Amino acid sequence: MGKLDNKIVLITGSSRGLGKAIAMKFASEGARIAINYNRDQKSAMELKNMLAGSEIFQADVSDHAAVRNMVNEIHRKMGTIDILVNNAGILSAITWDEFDDARVKKIFDVNLMGPVYTTRECIEDLKKQHGIIINLASNAGVGTAAKGTTFYSMTKAAITMLTKRLAFDLMDWHVRVNAIAPGWIESDMTIGGKSEEEVNNLRQSFKSKTELGMTGKPENIADAAIFLASNESEYMDGQVLVVDGGRIDNLTHSL
């Protein structure tokens, strides 16, 4: 018996990185995964072939109509959604000197409006199933000293408030809504396209910024997600679980 037997779970941006790790963990606990991808169909298919009962669904989460079509397709192929994991996001470092309307808008469209659109289209399922929403926030939205992440941090701070508001808005249907705020995780988003030397430099830099002297792995976030998706967290709602190794450069809980 798994913790999520026969649960239908939509995980946005789950063809790689944190989303893939969460999908694999959830599937190992008996869930059927609706794998969402935007461009990387090959990776999505490879993951589908690894996870029994899963299906792939293409949609750009920043496109409301595309999200609506995706959810309708999930209904046709899989059934009613029990758990929504709003994972899809982009990280783009932009300083004030580099301000660009299109780049800033894209960050907000994907990181904030994506979860809004996906939640809107899944909300009736989740009410019916007394379901669960897990949002991927970031320690950058709690308070960070990293340069160039102002606009990214703004979107993740908004996800924190979205989590709390959704928990309040959906309490009459007993839909639990919580978030995970990862620190620096070695994933496609943070090390993709970088040389081995660049990755090692990043790894050492972020190790020095944590109380535990380590960097995170996607599996660390997947473990937190399975906790929030299972009955083990049944007394938690509207909370943000920070998984960052104890960042000492974070403005909200520095030494």
C-alpha positions as CSV (number, residue, x, y, z in Angstrom):
1,M,0.0,0.0,0.0
2,G,1.4,3.4,-1.0
3,K,0.7,6.7,0.6
4,L,-1.0,8.0,-2.6
5,D,-2.6,4.8,-4.1
6,N,-4.8,5.6,-7.1
7,K,-4.5,9.4,-6.7
8,I,-4.5,11.3,-9.9
9,V,-1.8,14.0,-9.6
10,L,-1.1,16.9,-12.1
11,I,2.4,18.1,-11.8
12,T,3.2,21.1,-14.0
13,G,6.7,21.2,-15.5
14,S,7.3,17.6,-14.6
15,S,9.4,16.4,-17.6
16,R,12.6,17.3,-15.8
17,G,14.2,18.8,-12.7
18,L,12.2,19.1,-9.4
19,G,9.0,18.2,-11.2
20,K,10.4,14.9,-12.5
21,A,11.8,14.0,-9.0
22,I,8.4,14.7,-7.5
23,A,6.6,12.7,-10.2
24,M,8.9,9.7,-9.6
25,K,8.4,9.9,-5.8
26,F,4.6,10.2,-6.1
27,A,4.4,7.3,-8.6
28,S,6.5,5.1,-6.2
29,E,3.7,5.7,-3.6
30,G,1.0,4.6,-6.0
31,A,-0.1,7.8,-7.7
32,R,-1.0,8.1,-11.4
33,I,0.9,11.1,-12.8
34,A,-0.4,13.7,-15.3
35,I,3.0,14.8,-16.7
36,N,2.9,18.3,-18.0
37,Y,5.6,19.7,-20.3
38,N,5.9,22.7,-22.5
39,R,8.6,22.0,-25.1
40,D,10.5,18.9,-24.1
41,Q,8.2,16.1,-25.3
42,K,11.1,13.6,-25.5
43,S,11.9,13.9,-21.8
44,A,8.2,13.7,-21.0
45,M,7.8,10.5,-23.0
46,E,10.8,9.0,-21.3
47,L,9.3,9.7,-17.9
48,K,5.9,8.3,-18.9
49,N,7.6,5.1,-19.9
50,M,9.1,4.8,-16.4
51,L,5.9,5.5,-14.5
52,A,3.0,3.0,-14.8
53,G,-0.4,4.7,-15.3
54,S,1.0,8.1,-16.3
55,E,0.2,10.2,-19.3
56,I,1.8,13.3,-20.8
57,F,0.1,16.6,-21.5
58,Q,1.5,19.6,-23.4
59,A,0.7,23.1,-22.2
60,D,2.4,26.4,-21.6
61,V,1.1,27.2,-18.1
62,S,1.2,30.9,-18.9
63,D,-1.5,30.4,-21.5
64,H,-4.9,30.1,-19.8
65,A,-6.6,28.5,-22.8
66,A,-3.8,25.9,-23.1
67,V,-4.2,25.1,-19.4
68,R,-7.9,24.7,-19.8
69,N,-7.5,22.3,-22.7
70,M,-4.9,20.3,-20.8
71,V,-7.2,19.8,-17.8
72,N,-10.0,18.8,-20.1
73,E,-7.7,16.2,-21.7
74,I,-6.7,14.9,-18.3
75,H,-10.4,14.4,-17.5
76,R,-10.8,12.4,-20.7
77,K,-7.7,10.2,-20.3
78,M,-7.3,9.8,-16.6
79,G,-10.3,11.2,-14.6
80,T,-10.7,13.7,-11.8
81,I,-7.6,15.4,-10.4
82,D,-6.9,14.7,-6.7
83,I,-3.7,16.6,-6.2
84,L,-2.2,19.6,-8.0
85,V,1.5,20.4,-7.8
86,N,2.2,23.9,-9.2
87,N,5.9,23.3,-10.0
88,A,6.5,24.9,-13.4
89,G,8.7,28.0,-13.2
90,I,11.5,29.9,-14.7
91,L,14.6,31.6,-13.2
92,S,15.9,34.6,-15.0
93,A,18.4,36.9,-13.3
94,I,17.6,40.6,-14.2
95,T,19.2,43.6,-12.6
96,W,17.6,47.0,-12.7
97,D,20.2,48.1,-15.3
98,E,19.1,45.2,-17.5
99,F,15.4,45.8,-17.0
100,D,13.4,44.4,-20.0
101,D,9.6,44.5,-20.2
102,A,9.3,41.2,-22.0
103,R,11.6,39.3,-19.8
104,V,10.0,40.6,-16.6
105,K,6.5,39.9,-17.9
106,K,7.5,36.3,-18.8
107,I,8.7,35.6,-15.3
108,F,5.4,36.9,-13.9
109,D,3.3,35.0,-16.5
110,V,4.9,31.7,-15.8
111,N,5.8,31.8,-12.1
112,L,2.6,33.5,-10.9
113,M,-0.1,33.4,-13.5
114,G,0.7,29.8,-14.3
115,P,-0.3,28.5,-10.9
116,V,-3.3,30.9,-10.9
117,Y,-4.5,29.5,-14.2
118,T,-3.8,25.8,-13.3
119,T,-5.5,26.2,-9.9
120,R,-8.5,27.9,-11.6
121,E,-9.0,25.0,-14.0
122,C,-8.5,22.3,-11.3
123,I,-10.5,23.9,-8.6
124,E,-13.8,22.1,-9.1
125,D,-12.0,18.7,-9.1
126,L,-10.2,19.6,-5.9
127,K,-13.3,20.8,-4.2
128,K,-15.1,17.5,-5.1
129,Q,-12.2,15.4,-4.0
130,H,-11.3,17.4,-0.9
131,G,-7.9,17.5,-2.7
132,I,-4.5,19.0,-2.1
133,I,-2.5,21.8,-3.7
134,I,1.2,22.0,-3.3
135,N,2.8,25.2,-4.6
136,L,6.6,25.5,-5.3
137,A,7.6,28.8,-3.8
138,S,11.3,29.6,-3.0
139,N,13.5,30.9,-0.2
140,A,14.0,33.8,-2.6
141,G,10.4,34.7,-1.9
142,V,11.0,34.6,1.9
143,G,14.0,36.9,1.7
144,T,17.4,36.5,0.0
145,A,20.6,38.4,-0.6
146,A,21.2,37.0,-4.1
147,K,21.8,39.7,-6.7
148,G,19.6,39.9,-9.9
149,T,16.7,38.0,-8.4
150,T,14.4,40.8,-7.5
151,F,11.7,40.0,-10.0
152,Y,11.9,36.3,-9.6
153,S,11.7,36.8,-5.8
154,M,8.6,39.0,-6.2
155,T,6.8,36.2,-8.0
156,K,7.8,33.6,-5.4
157,A,6.7,36.0,-2.6
158,A,3.3,36.2,-4.4
159,I,3.2,32.4,-4.5
160,T,3.5,32.4,-0.7
161,M,0.6,34.7,-0.3
162,L,-1.4,32.7,-3.0
163,T,-0.9,29.6,-0.9
164,K,-2.2,31.3,2.3
165,R,-5.2,32.8,0.4
166,L,-6.1,29.6,-1.3
167,A,-6.0,27.7,2.0
168,F,-8.5,30.3,3.3
169,D,-10.7,30.4,0.2
170,L,-11.0,26.6,0.0
171,M,-11.3,25.8,3.6
172,D,-15.1,25.1,3.3
173,W,-14.2,22.2,0.9
174,H,-11.4,20.9,3.1
175,V,-8.8,21.4,0.4
176,R,-5.4,21.6,2.0
177,V,-3.0,24.1,0.4
178,N,0.7,24.3,1.3
179,A,3.9,25.3,-0.3
180,I,7.6,24.3,-0.4
181,A,10.3,27.0,-0.5
182,P,13.4,25.3,-1.8
183,G,16.9,26.8,-1.4
184,W,19.6,26.2,-4.0
185,I,18.9,22.8,-5.6
186,E,21.2,21.2,-8.2
187,S,18.7,20.9,-11.1
188,D,18.3,21.8,-14.7
189,M,17.2,25.3,-13.7
190,T,20.3,26.1,-11.7
191,I,23.1,24.1,-13.4
192,G,21.8,23.4,-16.9
193,G,24.2,24.5,-19.7
194,K,27.0,25.3,-17.2
195,S,30.5,23.8,-17.4
196,E,31.8,21.4,-14.7
197,E,34.0,24.2,-13.3
198,E,31.1,26.6,-13.1
199,V,28.9,23.9,-11.4
200,N,31.6,23.2,-8.9
201,N,32.1,26.8,-8.1
202,L,28.3,27.2,-7.6
203,R,28.2,24.1,-5.4
204,Q,31.0,25.3,-3.2
205,S,29.5,28.8,-3.0
206,F,26.1,27.6,-1.9
207,K,27.5,25.0,0.5
208,S,29.2,27.9,2.3
209,K,25.9,29.7,2.7
210,T,24.1,26.9,4.6
211,E,24.2,25.9,8.2
212,L,24.4,22.2,7.1
213,G,27.3,22.8,4.6
214,M,25.5,21.1,1.7
215,T,23.5,21.8,-1.4
216,G,20.1,20.4,-2.1
217,K,19.0,17.6,-4.5
218,P,15.7,17.3,-6.3
219,E,14.9,14.3,-4.1
220,N,15.0,16.5,-1.0
221,I,12.1,18.5,-2.5
222,A,10.3,15.4,-3.6
223,D,10.4,14.1,0.0
224,A,8.9,17.3,1.3
225,A,6.2,17.1,-1.4
226,I,5.2,13.5,-0.5
227,F,4.9,14.6,3.1
228,L,2.5,17.5,2.1
229,A,0.5,15.2,-0.2
230,S,0.0,12.5,2.3
231,N,-2.0,12.1,5.5
232,E,1.3,12.7,7.4
233,S,0.6,16.4,7.0
234,E,-3.1,16.3,7.6
235,Y,-2.9,19.0,10.3
236,M,-1.1,21.5,8.0
237,D,-2.8,24.1,5.9
238,G,-1.6,27.5,4.5
239,Q,2.0,26.8,5.4
240,V,5.3,27.3,3.6
241,L,7.9,24.6,4.3
242,V,11.4,26.0,3.7
243,V,13.9,23.4,2.5
244,D,17.2,25.2,2.1
245,G,19.8,23.7,4.4
246,G,19.5,26.6,6.8
247,R,20.6,29.5,4.5
248,I,22.7,31.9,6.5
249,D,22.5,34.7,3.8
250,N,18.7,34.7,3.9
251,L,17.6,38.1,5.2
252,T,14.8,36.6,7.2
253,H,16.8,34.0,9.2
254,S,20.4,34.9,8.9
255,L,22.9,34.2,11.8
